[in-house]
Amino acid sequence: MTANSSPAVVRAPDDRFAGLPDWPYGRREVLVPAGPTVPEVDTISIAYIDEGPRDATPVVMLHGEPTWGYLYRHMIRDLVDLGYRVLVPDQVGFGRSDQPCARSAYTYAAHVAWIGAWWDAVVPPGAVFFGQDWGSLVGLAVATQRADAVRAIVIGNGILARKFKEQTGAFAQWQSYVASLDYLDCGAMVAATMPGHLSAAEQAAYDAPFPDRTHQMGALVFPSLVPTSAEHEAARIMLAAWEVLDTWDKPFATRYGTPDPITGHGQRYFIEHVPGAARCEHGTVEGAGHFSQERGHAELAAAIDTVARMP
């Protein structure tokens, strides 16, 4: 790369994260292999928080589109107060993690590899996994690849595809909308799902990772990564995760915010197809919507606490 060429990877400046409401956490990082989609660099920095007693049951929580670890700020507090060790990474392209600038850097396989490498570096055995949105799509692949080390799973407003075709309905509209944008106003988008709930400062916190479009390629690409054919590499990874989930007899709970036209259908599918779901209670958080970690954080933390205590 020459001195005048554009950078392959950027990162949001630290000062954009200073003084965010309910976010006192310093930046920890793990360097993971950049992999073949980012050939210009050797390693990618994944930022994360790690709170609570070192010897407590670990809880891993993974965000989706177009948020970052800030979405879990209330749940982090709730779970630490309950005695858990809480680990929340920012997916590559989001939050305080590195942000590759090329569209081609972002593939589903790359996201699974990046979070998998982070998991292997920092997560102790016996973790409970919680995922939402793309945090479920990526995180369930990562967790099932490490099934022996995961004690339980809770999903909130998430899916994991196993039938692959062109998208229709609300998700297709979302894909088309994002594809038409040069910049996604993330704070306004999150706030629109819960009118009157977020303060101006909280809304701005969702925009903190994205000072301009250069930093936003991950958010702009994510909706397009759902595979439309079983022959796609991403589909093969998802189907491999389902091979594990089809026989998963450890606790598997769901707690979805409503209404949610994008991923709401996923709850019933998990309940009907994952054996471990029969061991658990399932429910909804009325009025919490897709980003249920905001209004429904207490209910989600309680669901995690319940499965963590199950044998």
LUMNU-238778 format. One record per residue (C-alpha): x, y, z; residue in one letter. Coordinates in steps of 0.5 Angstrom, whole numbers, padded with zeros to 4 digits, always signed. Layout:
<guzas>
XYZA
...
</guzas>
This chain:
<guzas>
+0000+0000+0000M
+0003+0007-0002T
+0003+0013+0002A
-0002+0016-0002N
-0007+0010-0002S
-0013+0009+0002S
-0013+0005+0008P
-0015-0002+0008A
-0018-0001+0015V
-0020+0004+0020V
-0022+0005+0027R
-0027+0010+0030A
-0023+0015+0034P
-0023+0014+0042D
-0026+0021+0043D
-0032+0019+0040R
-0034+0014+0045F
-0032+0019+0051A
-0038+0020+0056G
-0043+0016+0053L
-0049+0015+0058P
-0048+0009+0062D
-0042+0006+0058W
-0036+0007+0063P
-0032+0001+0060Y
-0025+0002+0057G
-0023-0001+0051R
-0020-0008+0051R
-0018-0012+0045E
-0016-0018+0042V
-0012-0019+0035L
-0015-0024+0031V
-0012-0026+0024P
-0015-0022+0018A
-0016-0027+0014G
-0017-0028+0006P
-0022-0022+0005T
-0017-0017+0008V
-0011-0019+0005P
-0007-0012+0006E
-0006-0013+0014V
-0005-0019+0018D
-0009-0018+0024T
-0016-0015+0026I
-0017-0011+0033S
-0024-0014+0036I
-0026-0009+0042A
-0030-0012+0048Y
-0032-0011+0055I
-0030-0016+0060D
-0034-0015+0067E
-0035-0019+0073G
-0032-0024+0077P
-0026-0028+0073R
-0029-0034+0076D
-0036-0033+0075A
-0040-0037+0070T
-0039-0033+0063P
-0044-0030+0059V
-0042-0028+0052V
-0047-0023+0048M
-0047-0021+0041L
-0050-0015+0037H
-0052-0015+0030G
-0054-0010+0025E
-0053-0004+0026P
-0051-0003+0033T
-0045-0005+0037W
-0044-0007+0045G
-0047-0001+0047Y
-0054-0004+0046L
-0052-0009+0052Y
-0050-0003+0057R
-0057-0005+0061H
-0056-0012+0061M
-0048-0012+0063I
-0050-0008+0069R
-0056-0013+0070D
-0052-0019+0069L
-0046-0017+0073V
-0051-0015+0079D
-0053-0022+0079L
-0046-0025+0079G
-0044-0027+0072Y
-0038-0025+0068R
-0040-0021+0062V
-0036-0021+0055L
-0039-0017+0050V
-0035-0016+0043P
-0036-0011+0038D
-0037-0015+0031Q
-0031-0013+0026V
-0034-0006+0022G
-0038-0004+0029F
-0037-0001+0035G
-0029+0000+0037R
-0027-0006+0033S
-0023-0005+0027D
-0027-0003+0021Q
-0024-0006+0014P
-0026-0001+0008C
-0027-0005+0002A
-0034-0008+0001R
-0031-0015-0001S
-0028-0015+0006A
-0035-0017+0009Y
-0037-0024+0008T
-0041-0029+0013Y
-0035-0034+0014A
-0031-0028+0015A
-0035-0025+0021H
-0036-0033+0024V
-0028-0033+0023A
-0027-0027+0027W
-0031-0028+0033I
-0029-0035+0033G
-0022-0033+0034A
-0024-0028+0039W
-0028-0033+0043W
-0022-0038+0043D
-0018-0032+0046A
-0022-0030+0051V
-0028-0034+0053V
-0027-0039+0059P
-0031-0046+0058P
-0038-0047+0061G
-0041-0040+0058A
-0048-0038+0056V
-0049-0035+0050F
-0054-0030+0048F
-0055-0027+0041G
-0060-0022+0037Q
-0060-0020+0030D
-0054-0022+0026W
-0051-0024+0033G
-0055-0030+0033S
-0053-0031+0025L
-0046-0031+0027V
-0046-0033+0034G
-0050-0039+0033L
-0045-0041+0028A
-0039-0040+0033V
-0043-0043+0039A
-0044-0049+0036T
-0037-0050+0033Q
-0035-0050+0040R
-0041-0054+0043A
-0038-0058+0048D
-0036-0051+0052A
-0043-0048+0052V
-0047-0049+0057R
-0054-0046+0055A
-0056-0041+0049I
-0061-0036+0050V
-0064-0032+0043I
-0067-0026+0043G
-0070-0023+0036N
-0066-0027+0032G
-0066-0033+0027I
-0061-0038+0024L
-0063-0039+0016A
-0064-0047+0014R
-0068-0045+0008K
-0065-0041+0002F
-0068-0037-0003K
-0069-0030-0005E
-0072-0025+0001Q
-0079-0023+0001T
-0083-0018+0005G
-0080-0014+0011A
-0073-0017+0011F
-0073-0016+0003A
-0075-0008+0004Q
-0070-0007+0009W
-0064-0010+0004Q
-0067-0006-0001S
-0067+0000+0003Y
-0060-0001+0006V
-0057-0002-0001A
-0060+0005-0003S
-0056+0009+0002L
-0049+0012+0002D
-0050+0013+0010Y
-0054+0009+0015L
-0057+0014+0020D
-0056+0008+0026C
-0058+0012+0032G
-0064+0015+0028A
-0066+0008+0026M
-0065+0005+0033V
-0069+0010+0036A
-0075+0010+0031A
-0077+0003+0033T
-0078+0005+0040M
-0081+0012+0040P
-0079+0017+0046G
-0075+0012+0049H
-0068+0014+0047L
-0065+0020+0050S
-0061+0025+0044A
-0055+0022+0048A
-0056+0015+0047E
-0059+0016+0040Q
-0052+0019+0039A
-0048+0013+0042A
-0051+0009+0037Y
-0047+0013+0031D
-0041+0014+0035A
-0037+0008+0031P
-0039+0012+0025F
-0036+0019+0024P
-0037+0018+0016D
-0038+0013+0011R
-0031+0011+0011T
-0033+0007+0017H
-0039+0004+0016Q
-0038-0001+0010M
-0040-0007+0015G
-0046-0004+0017A
-0048-0002+0009L
-0046-0010+0007V
-0049-0014+0013F
-0056-0014+0010P
-0054-0017+0004S
-0050-0023+0007L
-0056-0027+0008V
-0055-0033+0003P
-0060-0035-0003T
-0057-0042-0005S
-0055-0048-0001A
-0049-0048-0005E
-0047-0041-0002H
-0041-0042+0003E
-0045-0038+0008A
-0051-0043+0007A
-0046-0049+0009R
-0044-0046+0015I
-0051-0045+0017M
-0053-0052+0016L
-0047-0054+0020A
-0050-0050+0026A
-0057-0053+0025W
-0054-0060+0025E
-0051-0059+0032V
-0058-0055+0034L
-0062-0061+0031D
-0059-0065+0037T
-0058-0060+0042W
-0061-0062+0049D
-0058-0057+0053K
-0062-0051+0055P
-0064-0047+0049F
-0069-0041+0051A
-0072-0035+0047T
-0074-0029+0049R
-0077-0024+0044Y
-0079-0017+0044G
-0085-0015+0040T
-0087-0013+0035P
-0082-0015+0030D
-0083-0016+0023P
-0076-0018+0021I
-0074-0024+0026T
-0080-0025+0030G
-0082-0031+0026H
-0075-0034+0029G
-0078-0036+0036Q
-0083-0041+0034R
-0078-0044+0029Y
-0073-0045+0035F
-0078-0047+0040I
-0080-0053+0035E
-0074-0055+0032H
-0068-0055+0038V
-0069-0061+0043P
-0067-0057+0049G
-0072-0051+0048A
-0077-0056+0051A
-0073-0056+0057R
-0074-0048+0058C
-0079-0043+0058E
-0080-0038+0053H
-0084-0031+0052G
-0084-0025+0049T
-0083-0018+0052V
-0089-0014+0049E
-0087-0007+0046G
-0080-0008+0047A
-0079-0009+0039G
-0073-0012+0035H
-0068-0008+0040F
-0071-0012+0046S
-0064-0011+0050Q
-0067-0003+0051E
-0074-0004+0054R
-0073-0011+0055G
-0066-0012+0059H
-0069-0014+0065A
-0073-0020+0062E
-0067-0022+0058L
-0062-0022+0064A
-0067-0026+0068A
-0068-0031+0062A
-0060-0032+0062I
-0060-0033+0069D
-0065-0038+0069T
-0062-0043+0064V
-0055-0041+0067A
-0057-0045+0073R
-0060-0051+0070M
-0057-0057+0070P
</guzas>
